Amino acid sequence: MSRRSLNVLITGAGSGLGRGLSVSLSASGHRVLVTDRFAERAAETLALLGSGASGSSHALDVTSDESVQSLFRELQGRRIDVLINNAGLQHVARLEEFPQDRWNLLIEVMLQGACRMSRAVLPVMRQNGFGRIINIGSIHSLVASSFKTAYVAAKHGLVGFSKVLALETADVDITVNTICPSYIRTPLVDAQIEAQAKAHGISQQDVIDQIMLKPMPKHQFISIEEVAATVEFLAGDAARNITGQCIVIDGGWTIQ
């Protein structure tokens, strides 16, 4: 685990996992750059870090080249040690009922957005001779579930993207990895529970028990703290030779 204070940029940090990671990493002494499509949500997360925390909040739409460029102009070459590509969303529907614009948006945010942000931050990391790009994947980077074609495609694509980028950055102390947790109880997952109950014609509790937790031998939601601890490890010097990997936190789902 790194004991250094690092500058950590997190996308989609206005709620859910991004907000939780911001709070946890700030509590560990890191300087967090909180970004979100909605500036007010980013500011709310920053306020949760406490008066003694070192950080800043910024509006960022990862689907927009101009928004990404504007952020980096605002940062004025500020050192960024760790980029966490976390921004995400979900839509649950059969493919033939899946609105094409919604399908495209999921790919734009979770795959193209990671590409935009990584491209933008790499020159700074190369200049500093150090960097960690940590992509927030999913159990759905590795397996599939019904009614989630766009999400599964984006998260699978993120793994391939990470592997290639790991090869391209192997000449410097930059690593690129993907954390793949199964379900974390966040507002995004709560929305999925409701949507899947409707799609499958079952109760919300049955979605939790039979769809989300049943494939996991440990039958527990993953905690934000578990993901944050994995980020801390990957950000440290001890993980300098771990790159292009999927770090799976799934309660045993994929070992069966």
N, C-alpha and C positions, 0 to 999 in steps of 0.2 A: 504494500500500500504506500502511495506517495505521501511524504510528509511535507512536500513543498507546497507553497501557495500558488495555485495555477489560475490562469484566466480561462474561464469556461464559458463558451457561448452555447446556449440551449435554444433550439427552435420549438415553437409550440408550447411555450412555458407559461402560458396564461391560465392553465388549468391542468387537472389530471396528473399524469406521470411527470410531465415537464415541470409543473409547479412543485411537485414533491421532490424531484431531483434538485431543483433550485434551492429549496429550503435545506435539504440534507447536505448538499455540497457546500453551501454557504456556512452551515454549522461546522463543517470540517475545516473551515478557514480559507476556502477558495473564493476568488472574486468571480461572481456570476454575472454574465451579460444575459439578461432575461429578454427574450424576444417573442413576439406573438403578433398575429395578424391584427389583433385588436389592441391598440396601445393602452387602453384603460385596464385590460386584463393583465398585461405585462406589468403595469404600474402597481396593480393590486398584489401581484406576486412579489415584486420588489419590496413592498411594504411589509410583507410577511417575514422577510429576512431579518428584520430588526434594525434598530437605529445604529448599532455598531457594525453592521455588515458592510462589506465593500462590494459594490455592484452597481449596475445601471439597467434601465429598462429602455426598450426600443421597439417601435412598430416595424414589423417585417412580414411581408407576404412572400413566401418561398416560391410561389408560382409566377412571380413577376421579376424579370431581369432587372428592371428599373428599381424595384424595391430593394433587391439585394445590393445593387450598385450604390444606392443611396445610403444603405446601412454602412457599407465599408467606407464611403466618403465621410460619414459622420464619425466613424471610429478613428479616422485619420492615422492609419497604420498602427493602431494599438495592438500590442502583442496578444495573440490568441493561441493558447496552448492546446486547448481541447475544444473540438466541435462535436456537439451531440445533436445529430439529426433526428429529432423526436417528433416533429410536427406530423399529425396524422388525423384521419377521420375514417368513418365507416359508413357503409350503406349495405343493407341486407335485402336482397331480392333475387328471384330467379333471373337468369340472364335475359330471357325474352321479355321480362318486365323491368329490366334495369335501364333507367334513362341513360342514354349515351353520354350526355353532358356530365352527368354525375360520375359515370364510369371514368371518363377522361379526367375529371377533377381528382379522383383518388390517385391515379397514376401521376398526375402533375405534382401533387403535394408530396407524396411519399417516395417517389422515385426520381422524378425530374427535380424536385426541390432539393433532395440530397445531393444530386449532381451539381446544381447551381451553387449551393453553399460550399461544397467541397472544392469546386473550381475556384471560388472566390477566396477561400482561406489558405489554400495551398501555397501561394507565393509568400505569404507572411510566415508560414511554418517553415518553408524551405530557407528563407532568409535567417530565421532564428535557429535553424538546425534541430528543431524539435517540434513534434506535433502528434496529436492523437485525434483521429476521427472515429467516433463511436456512433454507429448507426443503430437506431432502435428498430429492430426487426420484430419478430413475433414467432410463436409456435407455427403460425401460418407462413413463415418463411420456409418451413420444412414439410408441413403436411397441409391438407386441404379440408375445408368444411363447405357444406352446401350453402348456396345463396351468397357467396362471398368472392365471386370471380375477380372483381377489381382489386380487392384488398389482398387476396392471395397472390395474384399476379404481381402486384407492386412489391409485396414483401419477398417473394421469391426472386424478383429482379434485383432487389436491394442486395441480396447475398452475392449474386454474380457481379454486380457493380463493385462491391467491397473487395472481392477477390482480385479483380483486375487492378483496382486502384492500389491495393497492397503491393502488387508487383511493380507498379509504376513509381512507388515511393520507397522501395526497398534500399535505395542508395543513400538514404538519410534516416535519422532517428524519427521517422514518422510511421505510425502503425494505423491500420484501418481494420476495424472489427465490427461485428454485428451481434448485439445482444438479442437473444430470442426467448422472451418469456412467454409462458402461457398466460392465462387470464389474470389481469390485475384489476382489482375492484376500483375502477375510476368512473367518472361520469360517462366516458365513452363506452365502457362495458355495460353500465346500467342501461344505456340507450340500446345496446345490442340485445340485452335480455328482453326488453320490451318488444323489439323488432322481431327477434327470433320466436318469441312466444306467438306472435301474430302469424309469422310465416309458417310455423310448424303446427299451429292450432293446438298449442299446449299451454300450461300455466307458466308463469315466470319462474316459480320455484322448480318446476320440471326442467326448464332451460338450464338453470344453475346446476341441478343434480345430475341430469341425464346427458346434457350436451357439453357443459363447460367443465365440470369437475369429474365426471365419470371416467374420462380417458386418463386421468392423473391418478396413479396409485396412491399418492399422498392426499388426494381429495382436498386440497387447500388452494385458495387464491394466492398468487404470488404477491409479495409486499413490495412497496416502493423502496423500502430500506434494503431489500435484497438486490434490487437493480442498482441502487446507488452504491452499494458496496462493490459490486462488479465493476461499475464505472471507475471507482477509486482505484481498484487494482489495475485495470487496463491503462489508466492514466499514469501509473507509476513506472519507475525505471525497471522494476522487476519484470515488467511485461513487455520489454522492448523487443523481444523475439517472438511475441505472440501477434501475428498479423494475418489478415485474410481469413480469420476464423469466425465460426458461429459459437458464441457462448450461450449454451442452452440452459434455461432455468424453467423446467417444465414439470417438476414433481414426478418425473419418471415416464411421462407421456410417450416419448419416442424410443424408449428402451424395449418396448413390448413387441 
